[in-house]
Amino acid sequence: YSIAFYNNHVCSLSNWEDENVCKNESLGCCLVPTISSSGSRTPENSLFTATINASSFLFLVFCIFHHAHVMERNAVHSMLSRFALAFGVVAAIGAFIAGNCNPGYLPLLHYLGAAASFTCICFYTTLLTALTGKCVLTGFEKFIYPIRIISTVVQVTVTISYTVLFPQEEYWYVHLSAIFEWMLSVNLELFELSYALEFCFFSSSMLSNLLSKPEEEKPLMLSAS
């Protein structure tokens, strides 16, 4: 956003006037300061794509590791964890699509990816918060759980508000939706910071336990040998 604002590619988040907003590809104007428009023009689009790709990959890795952690410590909640993993994977793929499809050239794919990502993140944060209340993974759940509840409520509420405001034609509502979009990003980053405590309790055996089959599922010939 800073690079885009410096190059007058996006308007200021503090400016609620639509006098200089681009209309019909006019020159010398700026775009609505959404996350997408902040990475739609050069040179900031390269940094935007690289950042989204790295974030999507790290988010996907944590989804897998967290599922493995639940399977190792509280396998009784495996079904809930699998649903959370599925939503997390779709959210990461959606963000990857949105980050690599420039809204100026591939708007349909970009907005489909962003919509899938925002929607699935709401479900993922809800399910992960529910797992935090049900599973004892670190022993610090009494501190993490209320923080994740607040973050999840904010994420879902602001996502609904953003969805309602984004398609509006009046600039005031569009600008407000841009602010909500940045709020979603910041809130998700704060939610992800709560992962740091769980990293300390990850073990090297988690993924091997996740990939290995239970004894009763192994082929009969191997079990007999």
C-alpha positions in Angstrom: 0.0 0.0 0.0 2.8 2.4 0.8 4.5 1.9 -2.5 1.2 2.2 -4.4 0.2 5.4 -2.4 3.7 6.9 -3.0 3.2 6.4 -6.8 -0.4 7.8 -6.6 -1.8 4.5 -7.7 -4.2 4.3 -4.8 -6.0 7.0 -2.9 -5.4 7.6 0.8 -7.3 5.6 3.3 -8.0 8.8 5.2 -9.4 10.6 2.2 -13.2 10.0 1.9 -13.6 12.2 -1.1 -14.1 10.7 -4.6 -12.8 13.7 -6.6 -9.5 12.0 -7.7 -10.8 8.4 -7.9 -10.3 6.7 -11.3 -13.4 6.5 -13.5 -13.3 5.1 -17.0 -9.5 4.7 -17.0 -8.9 8.4 -16.7 -5.3 9.7 -16.3 -3.8 11.2 -13.1 -6.3 9.5 -10.9 -6.0 6.9 -8.0 -7.8 3.7 -7.3 -9.9 2.8 -4.3 -7.3 1.8 -1.6 -8.3 -1.9 -1.4 -5.7 -4.6 -0.9 -6.2 -5.8 -4.4 -5.8 -2.3 -6.0 -2.6 -1.8 -3.9 -1.0 -4.6 -5.9 -2.5 -4.1 -9.4 0.1 -1.8 -10.9 3.9 -1.9 -11.3 6.2 -1.9 -9.4 4.1 -2.9 -6.3 2.4 -5.8 -8.1 5.5 -8.0 -7.9 5.9 -7.5 -4.2 2.1 -8.1 -3.8 2.2 -11.4 -5.6 5.3 -12.6 -3.7 3.8 -11.7 -0.4 0.5 -13.4 -1.0 2.3 -16.5 -2.3 4.5 -16.8 0.7 1.6 -16.1 3.1 -0.6 -18.7 1.4 2.2 -21.3 1.6 2.9 -20.7 5.2 -0.8 -20.7 6.0 -1.2 -24.1 4.2 1.8 -25.5 6.1 0.4 -24.5 9.4 -3.1 -26.0 8.6 -1.4 -29.3 7.9 0.8 -29.2 11.0 -2.1 -28.2 13.2 -4.2 -31.1 11.9 -1.3 -33.4 12.6 -1.0 -32.0 16.1 -4.6 -32.6 16.8 -4.4 -36.2 15.5 -1.4 -36.8 17.7 -2.9 -35.4 20.9 -6.7 -35.5 20.6 -7.6 -37.9 17.8 -11.2 -38.1 19.1 -11.7 -34.7 17.4 -10.3 -35.8 14.1 -13.4 -35.1 12.1 -13.7 -31.5 13.2 -10.0 -31.1 12.5 -10.4 -32.5 9.0 -13.1 -30.0 8.3 -10.9 -27.2 9.5 -8.0 -28.5 7.3 -10.3 -28.6 4.3 -11.4 -25.0 4.8 -7.8 -24.0 5.4 -6.6 -25.6 2.2 -9.3 -23.9 0.1 -8.6 -20.6 1.8 -4.9 -20.9 0.9 -5.6 -21.9 -2.7 -8.1 -19.0 -3.0 -5.5 -16.5 -1.7 -2.9 -18.0 -4.1 -5.3 -17.5 -7.1 -6.2 -14.0 -6.0 -2.5 -13.0 -5.6 -1.5 -14.3 -9.0 -4.4 -13.1 -11.0 -4.1 -9.3 -11.4 -7.5 -7.7 -10.9 -6.7 -5.3 -13.8 -6.4 -8.2 -16.3 -8.1 -11.2 -14.7 -10.8 -9.7 -12.4 -13.1 -12.7 -12.4 -10.5 -15.2 -11.2 -9.1 -12.7 -8.8 -12.4 -11.9 -7.1 -13.4 -15.6 -7.1 -10.2 -16.5 -5.4 -10.6 -13.7 -2.9 -14.2 -14.6 -2.2 -13.3 -18.2 -1.6 -10.4 -17.3 0.6 -12.3 -14.8 2.8 -15.3 -17.1 3.2 -13.2 -20.2 4.0 -11.1 -18.2 6.5 -14.2 -17.4 8.5 -15.1 -21.1 8.7 -11.5 -22.1 9.4 -11.1 -19.6 12.3 -14.5 -20.7 13.7 -13.5 -24.4 13.6 -10.0 -23.8 14.9 -11.4 -21.8 17.8 -13.8 -24.6 18.6 -10.9 -27.1 18.5 -9.0 -24.8 20.9 -11.9 -25.1 23.4 -12.1 -28.9 23.0 -8.5 -30.0 22.7 -5.6 -29.6 25.1 -2.6 -29.2 22.9 -0.4 -26.8 24.8 -1.8 -26.3 28.2 -2.2 -22.6 27.5 -5.7 -22.9 26.0 -7.3 -20.8 28.7 -5.3 -17.9 27.4 -5.5 -18.6 23.7 -9.2 -19.6 23.6 -10.7 -16.2 24.6 -8.3 -14.3 22.2 -9.3 -16.6 19.3 -13.0 -16.1 20.2 -12.7 -12.4 19.9 -10.7 -12.6 16.7 -13.1 -15.0 15.1 -16.1 -12.8 16.0 -14.3 -9.8 14.5 -13.4 -11.8 11.4 -16.9 -13.0 10.7 -18.6 -9.7 11.5 -16.3 -7.6 9.4 -16.4 -10.1 6.5 -20.2 -9.9 6.4 -20.0 -6.1 6.5 -17.4 -6.0 3.8 -19.4 -8.3 1.6 -22.5 -6.0 1.9 -20.6 -2.8 1.3 -18.2 -3.8 -1.5 -20.7 -4.0 -4.4 -22.3 -0.6 -3.5 -22.0 2.2 -6.1 -21.7 5.1 -3.6 -18.0 5.9 -3.0 -18.4 6.3 0.8 -19.5 2.7 1.1 -16.8 1.4 -1.2 -14.2 3.3 0.7 -15.5 1.9 4.0 -15.4 -1.6 2.5 -11.7 -1.0 1.7 -11.1 -0.2 5.3 -12.9 -3.3 6.4 -10.7 -5.3 4.0 -7.6 -4.0 5.6 -9.1 -4.8 9.0 -9.7 -8.4 7.9 -6.1 -8.7 6.9 -4.8 -7.2 10.2 -7.2 -9.3 12.3 -6.1 -12.5 10.5 -2.5 -11.7 11.1 -3.2 -11.2 14.8 -5.1 -14.5 14.8 -2.1 -16.3 13.2 0.2 -14.8 15.9 -1.5 -17.1 18.3 0.0 -20.0 16.4 3.5 -19.1 17.8 2.7 -20.7 21.1 1.7 -24.0 19.4 4.9 -24.1 17.3 6.7 -24.8 20.6 4.8 -28.0 21.1 5.1 -29.4 17.5 7.0 -32.7 17.4 9.0 -34.3 14.6 6.7 -37.4 14.8 3.5 -35.5 14.0 3.6 -35.8 10.2 4.8 -39.4 10.3 1.9 -40.3 12.6 -0.4 -38.5 10.2 0.9 -40.3 7.1 1.1 -43.7 8.7 -1.9 -46.0 8.7 -3.4 -47.5 11.8 -2.5 -51.1 12.5 -5.9 -52.4 11.5 -5.8 -50.6 8.2 -2.5 -52.2 7.1 -2.7 -55.0 4.5 -3.1 -58.5 5.9 0.1 -59.9 4.4 2.2 -57.1 6.0 0.5 -57.7 9.3 1.2 -61.4 9.2 4.8 -60.9 8.2 
